[in-house]
Amino acid sequence: MIPNKSLLVCAFFFLCCFAILQAQEEKNTAIKEPTIKSEVPKIIETDSIVEIRDPINPLAPAKAAFYSAILPGLGQAYNKKYWKIPIVWGAIGTGIYFYTSNNKEYHRYRDAYKSRLAGFTNDEFYYDGNGNKLTTPTVTDEGLERGQKFYRRNKEISLLVTLGLYALNIIDANVDAHLMQYNIDENLSLAPHYKINEFDASSSLGLTLNFNF
């Protein structure tokens, strides 16, 4: 049986249209502009912050010591340790107070003793609190000698202590200026440790040095 010619023509026509449409679709896909992908910049994360330190000043300790030698407490102010200034002044002031007090008492006993050696009986120890003269002094000659020795020794000790506090003030300012420029890193630590052995109940004590990098 021979198929109808009109049916063959219609089928051929539909095949041609389908082929043309398929070719057009492939062409459009080929000339389509490529999608431009935006690159997201990578964020580099760091687990540490780099701290920029001030440059080391090798003359800072000498300056601090010099300032404290000129005026006690001035070196501590140069190091910005202002809370130490009242301590320095109080310590040195206390030493000066005891020195002047003992020196004053020493001269009282010394002047009275020299007056008696010259044959006078009118020193302050011959009078009572109301200014009345006594026949017997409140302090004997031997007492004046002991008093001179006692207060002379005390004033010498007070002077040495005051000079020591003055020198300590200079040393403190110098050492503080040194320590302020040290790079103290948390990655480096030195700590004591104490361990007990569970087998024989013995203990050990030592130091542990940790360095993290």
MARNU-552959 format. One record per residue (C-alpha): residue number from 1; residue in one letter; chain; x, y, z. Coordinates in steps of 0.25 Angstrom, whole numbers, plus 5000, padded with zeros to 4 digits. Example, Ala and Ser with C-alpha at 12.3 -4.5 7.8 and 13.67 -1.06 7.14 Angstrom:
2
k,r,c,c1,c2,c3
1,A,A,5049,4982,5031;
2,S,A,5055,4996,5029;
//
This chain:
213
k,r,c,c1,c2,c3
1,M,A,5000,5000,5000;
2,I,A,5006,5013,4996;
3,P,A,5004,5024,5006;
4,N,A,4997,5037,5003;
5,K,A,5006,5048,4997;
6,S,A,5000,5059,5006;
7,L,A,5004,5052,5018;
8,L,A,5018,5050,5014;
9,V,A,5019,5064,5010;
10,C,A,5014,5069,5024;
11,A,A,5023,5059,5031;
12,F,A,5035,5064,5023;
13,F,A,5031,5079,5026;
14,F,A,5030,5076,5041;
15,L,A,5044,5069,5042;
16,C,A,5050,5081,5034;
17,C,A,5044,5091,5044;
18,F,A,5048,5083,5056;
19,A,A,5063,5082,5051;
20,I,A,5063,5097,5048;
21,L,A,5058,5100,5062;
22,Q,A,5068,5091,5068;
23,A,A,5080,5097,5061;
24,Q,A,5075,5111,5065;
25,E,A,5075,5107,5079;
26,E,A,5089,5102,5079;
27,K,A,5094,5114,5072;
28,N,A,5088,5123,5083;
29,T,A,5094,5115,5094;
30,A,A,5108,5116,5087;
31,I,A,5108,5131,5086;
32,K,A,5102,5133,5099;
33,E,A,5112,5142,5108;
34,P,A,5119,5134,5119;
35,T,A,5115,5138,5133;
36,I,A,5126,5146,5140;
37,K,A,5128,5140,5154;
38,S,A,5133,5151,5163;
39,E,A,5145,5146,5172;
40,V,A,5143,5148,5186;
41,P,A,5156,5153,5192;
42,K,A,5162,5143,5202;
43,I,A,5162,5148,5217;
44,I,A,5175,5144,5223;
45,E,A,5173,5142,5238;
46,T,A,5184,5142,5248;
47,D,A,5184,5137,5262;
48,S,A,5194,5148,5267;
49,I,A,5195,5163,5267;
50,V,A,5209,5169,5264;
51,E,A,5211,5179,5274;
52,I,A,5221,5191,5270;
53,R,A,5229,5194,5282;
54,D,A,5237,5207,5284;
55,P,A,5251,5207,5281;
56,I,A,5261,5203,5293;
57,N,A,5267,5216,5298;
58,P,A,5280,5212,5305;
59,L,A,5282,5225,5312;
60,A,A,5268,5224,5319;
61,P,A,5274,5217,5331;
62,A,A,5285,5227,5333;
63,K,A,5276,5238,5332;
64,A,A,5266,5232,5342;
65,A,A,5278,5230,5352;
66,F,A,5283,5244,5349;
67,Y,A,5269,5251,5352;
68,S,A,5268,5243,5365;
69,A,A,5282,5247,5369;
70,I,A,5278,5262,5367;
71,L,A,5264,5261,5374;
72,P,A,5259,5248,5380;
73,G,A,5246,5243,5373;
74,L,A,5250,5251,5360;
75,G,A,5255,5238,5354;
76,Q,A,5242,5231,5357;
77,A,A,5234,5242,5351;
78,Y,A,5243,5240,5338;
79,N,A,5239,5226,5338;
80,K,A,5224,5229,5340;
81,K,A,5224,5222,5353;
82,Y,A,5217,5233,5361;
83,W,A,5212,5225,5372;
84,K,A,5226,5222,5377;
85,I,A,5229,5237,5379;
86,P,A,5222,5238,5392;
87,I,A,5229,5226,5397;
88,V,A,5242,5231,5393;
89,W,A,5240,5245,5400;
90,G,A,5234,5238,5412;
91,A,A,5245,5229,5414;
92,I,A,5256,5239,5412;
93,G,A,5248,5250,5420;
94,T,A,5247,5240,5432;
95,G,A,5262,5237,5432;
96,I,A,5265,5252,5432;
97,Y,A,5255,5255,5443;
98,F,A,5262,5244,5452;
99,Y,A,5276,5250,5449;
100,T,A,5272,5264,5452;
101,S,A,5265,5260,5465;
102,N,A,5277,5252,5470;
103,N,A,5286,5263,5466;
104,K,A,5279,5273,5474;
105,E,A,5279,5264,5486;
106,Y,A,5293,5261,5485;
107,H,A,5297,5276,5484;
108,R,A,5288,5279,5497;
109,Y,A,5296,5269,5505;
110,R,A,5309,5273,5499;
111,D,A,5307,5288,5502;
112,A,A,5303,5285,5516;
113,Y,A,5315,5276,5518;
114,K,A,5324,5286,5513;
115,S,A,5318,5297,5522;
116,R,A,5320,5289,5534;
117,L,A,5335,5286,5530;
118,A,A,5337,5301,5530;
119,G,A,5331,5302,5544;
120,F,A,5317,5307,5541;
121,T,A,5305,5302,5548;
122,N,A,5295,5309,5539;
123,D,A,5292,5299,5528;
124,E,A,5277,5295,5525;
125,F,A,5278,5283,5534;
126,Y,A,5279,5292,5546;
127,Y,A,5265,5297,5544;
128,D,A,5252,5291,5546;
129,G,A,5240,5292,5537;
130,N,A,5235,5305,5543;
131,G,A,5249,5312,5542;
132,N,A,5253,5310,5556;
133,K,A,5268,5307,5559;
134,L,A,5271,5294,5565;
135,T,A,5282,5291,5575;
136,T,A,5285,5278,5569;
137,P,A,5283,5276,5553;
138,T,A,5273,5266,5548;
139,V,A,5285,5260,5539;
140,T,A,5298,5257,5545;
141,D,A,5312,5259,5538;
142,E,A,5312,5244,5536;
143,G,A,5298,5245,5530;
144,L,A,5302,5255,5521;
145,E,A,5314,5247,5516;
146,R,A,5304,5235,5514;
147,G,A,5294,5244,5507;
148,Q,A,5305,5249,5497;
149,K,A,5309,5235,5493;
150,F,A,5295,5230,5492;
151,Y,A,5290,5241,5483;
152,R,A,5303,5242,5475;
153,R,A,5301,5227,5471;
154,N,A,5287,5229,5468;
155,K,A,5289,5241,5459;
156,E,A,5301,5233,5452;
157,I,A,5291,5222,5449;
158,S,A,5280,5231,5444;
159,L,A,5290,5237,5435;
160,L,A,5295,5224,5429;
161,V,A,5280,5220,5428;
162,T,A,5277,5233,5421;
163,L,A,5288,5231,5411;
164,G,A,5284,5217,5408;
165,L,A,5270,5221,5405;
166,Y,A,5276,5232,5396;
167,A,A,5284,5222,5389;
168,L,A,5273,5212,5388;
169,N,A,5264,5223,5381;
170,I,A,5275,5224,5370;
171,I,A,5276,5209,5368;
172,D,A,5261,5207,5368;
173,A,A,5260,5218,5357;
174,N,A,5271,5212,5349;
175,V,A,5266,5197,5350;
176,D,A,5252,5202,5347;
177,A,A,5257,5208,5334;
178,H,A,5264,5196,5330;
179,L,A,5252,5187,5333;
180,M,A,5242,5196,5325;
181,Q,A,5250,5193,5312;
182,Y,A,5250,5178,5314;
183,N,A,5242,5170,5304;
184,I,A,5233,5161,5313;
185,D,A,5227,5150,5304;
186,E,A,5216,5141,5309;
187,N,A,5221,5130,5300;
188,L,A,5234,5129,5309;
189,S,A,5231,5125,5324;
190,L,A,5238,5120,5335;
191,A,A,5230,5113,5346;
192,P,A,5233,5104,5358;
193,H,A,5226,5090,5359;
194,Y,A,5224,5080,5370;
195,K,A,5221,5066,5366;
196,I,A,5218,5054,5375;
197,N,A,5221,5040,5371;
198,E,A,5209,5031,5373;
199,F,A,5218,5018,5374;
200,D,A,5228,5021,5385;
201,A,A,5221,5034,5390;
202,S,A,5233,5042,5387;
203,S,A,5233,5057,5383;
204,S,A,5241,5065,5374;
205,L,A,5242,5080,5373;
206,G,A,5248,5088,5361;
207,L,A,5246,5098,5350;
208,T,A,5240,5097,5337;
209,L,A,5243,5105,5325;
210,N,A,5233,5106,5314;
211,F,A,5235,5112,5301;
212,N,A,5223,5113,5291;
213,F,A,5225,5115,5276;
//
